[in-house]
Amino acid sequence: VQLVESGGGLVQPGGSLRLSCAASGFTFGSHVMKWYRQTPGKERELVATISTAGGSTNYGDSVKGRFTISRDNAKNTVYLQMNNLRPEDTAVYYCYALHPLPPRRDYWGQGTQVTVSS
């Protein structure tokens, strides 16, 4: 099983980035997908969630209206489009997969660094 994030980097405030998470080794289309982020000394924060078919999404209050989560089940990939980035968005971003039925197997990616700075 693998979740491989990409697309992180350094961006100026107000800029945009698109993160991707490529999945393999499990039935991607059967899993709810989430993006989390974490900064040193803080708990991991839920950023966005997308349902298995992509018809339902949810966002953390701090990113609503700026971030968009989407998925392509044919490509086994989930995306996070991040617009109007702020310095406080700086974090390591993690991709997470969760099967909604027992035993609710879950998987984490290794993370990708996003730094928002001028």
Beta strands, then each sheet from edge to edge (+ up, - down):
strand 1: 2-6
strand 2: 9-11
strand 3: 17-24
strand 4: 32-38
strand 5: 45-50
strand 6: 57-59
strand 7: 67-72
strand 8: 77-82
strand 9: 91-98
strand 10: 106-108
strand 11: 112-116
sheet 1: 1+ 3- 8+ 7-
sheet 2: 2+ 11+ 9- 4+ 5- 6+
sheet 3: 2+ 11+ 9- 10+
end
